[in-house]
């Protein structure tokens, strides 16, 4: 009969090191290490989720205007008008840079009085509003005393009143000007609320004739990080650093 002395000694050693049942102890130790690795992975994924949630709270600005390119099949959808305002497609302004396909056309047939295009929308809490739009101003002024004007404003009652464009025809003048307006405005302290962007062409009686075009209007609000967002972001960063150190050790 073969001796089991060596096996008995090994069993005794395991029992001494890990308890009464050495094999079970080794199995439990292996399972413990596996659970530890799984826990590390779970914590790492959880911290990553916190980090993503934090960065989402301070993500890039999003457009907050409706139908700024005037491509909606419903003419001037989202906008309010006064006077002679329509969607222009095939006109002399359509050949100008920025007047793409469909655009807002002010004062095409009206010769006296205001033509106004505006939209009121909700803007979230922000310190910075960025506005962009293409514009064109075509005019003929044969008057010695009166001028047509084309203007654009961004306003929020009780918060700010910003003039973006303020153009006027010259006395005895003929011209066609166009450009792309793009500018950011500091509105620090704005807690969110209704904002209005407006375009106005005012034609004077007499020998003045003007038309204005507007297209690709956009307004974006730079988000302000809120305390909870900053806390999530900070927790995510600290957690990722801690987990990386833990995995290395």
C-alpha positions in Angstrom: 0.0 0.0 0.0 1.3 3.5 -1.0 1.9 5.9 1.8 -0.2 9.0 1.9 2.3 10.7 4.2 3.1 13.5 1.8 -0.5 14.2 1.0 -1.4 14.2 4.7 1.3 16.7 5.4 0.1 19.0 2.5 -3.5 18.8 3.8 -2.2 19.6 7.3 -0.3 22.6 6.0 -3.3 23.9 4.2 -5.5 23.4 7.3 -3.0 25.3 9.4 -2.7 28.2 6.9 -6.3 28.6 5.9 -8.4 26.9 8.5 -10.0 23.5 9.0 -10.7 23.0 5.3 -7.7 24.3 3.3 -9.2 23.6 -0.2 -12.4 25.5 0.6 -10.3 28.3 2.0 -8.3 28.6 -1.2 -11.5 28.5 -3.3 -13.0 31.3 -1.2 -9.8 33.3 -1.5 -10.0 33.0 -5.3 -13.6 34.0 -5.4 -12.8 36.9 -3.1 -10.2 38.1 -5.5 -12.6 37.7 -8.4 -15.3 39.7 -6.6 -12.7 42.4 -5.8 -11.8 42.8 -9.4 -15.5 42.9 -10.4 -16.1 45.5 -7.7 -13.2 47.6 -9.1 -14.6 47.4 -12.6 -18.1 48.4 -11.3 -16.7 51.4 -9.3 -14.6 52.5 -12.3 -17.7 52.4 -14.6 -19.8 54.2 -11.9 -17.2 56.9 -11.6 -17.0 57.3 -15.4 -20.8 57.7 -15.4 -20.5 60.5 -12.8 -17.8 62.1 -14.9 -20.0 62.0 -18.0 -23.0 63.3 -16.1 -20.9 66.2 -14.9 -19.5 67.1 -18.3 -23.0 66.9 -19.8 -24.1 69.6 -17.5 -21.5 72.0 -18.9 -21.7 70.8 -22.5 -21.6 73.1 -25.5 -24.4 75.7 -26.1 -27.5 74.5 -27.9 -29.6 76.5 -30.4 -32.8 77.9 -28.8 -34.5 79.6 -31.8 -37.2 78.1 -34.1 -36.9 78.0 -37.9 -34.0 80.4 -38.1 -33.2 79.3 -41.6 -36.8 79.7 -42.8 -36.8 76.3 -44.4 -40.0 75.1 -42.6 -42.7 74.4 -45.3 -45.0 76.6 -43.2 -43.9 80.1 -44.2 -42.3 82.1 -41.3 -43.2 79.3 -38.9 -42.3 80.3 -35.3 -42.0 84.0 -36.3 -44.4 86.9 -35.8 -44.7 89.7 -38.4 -46.1 93.2 -38.8 -46.4 94.9 -42.2 -44.9 93.5 -45.3 -42.9 90.4 -44.4 -42.8 87.2 -46.5 -40.5 84.3 -47.4 -38.3 85.2 -50.4 -37.1 82.6 -52.8 -36.6 83.9 -56.3 -35.6 87.6 -55.9 -32.7 89.8 -56.5 -31.5 89.2 -52.9 -31.4 85.5 -53.4 -28.2 85.8 -55.3 -26.4 87.4 -52.3 -24.2 85.3 -50.1 -26.1 84.0 -47.1 -29.6 84.3 -48.7 -30.0 80.6 -49.1 -33.0 79.1 -50.8 -35.7 80.5 -48.5 -35.2 83.6 -46.4 -37.2 86.4 -44.8 -37.9 89.4 -47.0 -39.1 92.7 -45.5 -40.7 95.6 -47.4 -40.9 94.1 -50.9 -44.2 95.8 -51.9 -44.8 98.2 -49.0 -43.4 101.6 -49.6 -44.3 103.4 -46.3 -44.2 102.3 -42.7 -42.7 99.5 -40.7 -42.1 95.9 -41.7 -41.2 93.9 -38.6 -40.1 90.3 -38.1 -39.6 89.0 -34.5 -39.5 85.8 -32.4 -39.9 85.5 -28.7 -38.3 82.4 -27.1 -37.2 81.0 -23.8 -33.5 81.3 -23.0 -32.0 79.3 -20.1 -29.9 80.8 -17.3 -26.7 82.0 -18.9 -23.9 84.6 -18.9 -23.4 84.7 -22.6 -25.7 84.8 -25.6 -24.3 84.4 -29.1 -26.3 85.7 -32.1 -25.7 85.1 -35.8 -27.6 85.9 -39.0 -27.1 86.9 -42.6 -28.6 90.2 -43.7 -29.0 92.3 -46.8 -30.2 95.9 -47.2 -31.1 97.3 -50.7 -32.1 100.9 -50.9 -32.8 103.9 -53.1 -33.1 107.3 -51.4 -33.9 110.4 -53.4 -35.0 112.4 -50.4 -33.1 115.4 -49.0 -34.7 115.1 -45.6 -35.7 111.5 -44.7 -34.0 108.2 -44.4 -35.1 104.6 -44.3 -33.7 102.4 -41.6 -33.0 98.7 -41.0 -32.3 97.6 -37.5 -32.1 94.5 -35.4 -32.4 94.2 -31.6 -32.1 91.5 -28.9 -34.1 92.2 -25.8 -35.4 90.7 -22.6 -37.6 92.9 -20.5 -35.9 94.0 -17.3 -32.6 92.3 -18.2 -31.0 93.7 -21.4 -31.7 95.6 -24.5 -29.0 95.1 -27.2 -29.0 96.8 -30.6 -27.2 94.7 -33.2 -27.8 96.5 -36.4 -28.7 100.1 -37.0 -28.4 101.0 -40.6 -29.8 104.0 -42.5 -29.9 105.1 -46.1 -27.9 108.1 -47.0 -29.4 111.3 -48.4 -29.6 110.9 -52.2 -28.1 107.5 -52.2 -28.3 104.1 -53.9 -26.9 100.9 -52.4 -27.0 97.2 -51.7 -25.1 96.0 -48.7 -25.0 92.5 -47.1 -23.0 90.7 -44.5 -23.0 88.0 -41.8 -23.5 89.2 -38.2 -22.0 87.1 -35.5 -21.3 88.3 -31.9 -21.4 87.1 -28.3 -23.0 89.3 -25.7 -22.3 89.4 -22.0 -25.6 89.0 -20.1 -24.1 88.1 -16.7 -26.8 87.7 -14.1 -29.5 86.6 -16.6 -31.5 84.0 -14.7 -33.4 82.6 -17.7 -36.6 83.9 -19.3 -38.2 85.2 -22.4 -36.0 86.8 -25.0 -37.0 88.5 -28.2 -35.0 89.0 -31.4 -36.4 91.5 -33.9 -35.7 92.8 -37.3 -37.3 96.1 -38.5 -37.4 97.9 -41.8 -38.9 101.4 -41.5 -39.7 103.1 -44.8 -40.3 106.9 -44.8 -42.9 108.6 -47.0 -41.5 110.3 -50.0 -38.8 109.3 -52.5 -37.3 106.4 -50.5 -37.5 102.7 -51.5 -35.9 99.9 -49.4 -36.0 96.1 -49.1 -34.2 94.0 -46.4 -33.4 90.3 -46.2 -32.6 88.0 -43.2 -31.5 84.4 -43.1 -29.8 81.8 -41.0 -30.7 83.4 -37.7 -29.3 81.6 -34.6 -29.2 82.3 -30.9 -27.3 80.1 -28.5 -26.9 80.3 -24.8 -23.7 79.2 -23.1 -24.7 77.0 -20.1 -23.7 78.0 -16.6 -22.4 75.1 -14.5 -24.6 74.6 -11.5 -23.2 73.4 -8.1 -24.6 69.9 -8.5 -23.0 69.6 -11.9 -19.7 70.8 -10.6 -20.0 68.3 -7.7 -20.7 65.4 -10.1 -17.7 66.4 -12.3 -15.4 66.8 -9.3 -16.5 63.4 -7.8 -15.9 61.7 -11.2 -12.4 63.1 -11.5 -11.4 62.2 -7.9 -13.0 58.8 -8.3 -11.2 58.0 -11.5 -7.8 59.0 -10.0 -8.5 56.9 -6.9 -9.6 53.8 -8.9 -6.5 54.1 -11.2 -4.2 54.1 -8.2 -6.1 51.2 -6.7 -5.8 49.2 -9.9 -2.0 49.9 -10.1 -1.4 48.8 -6.5 
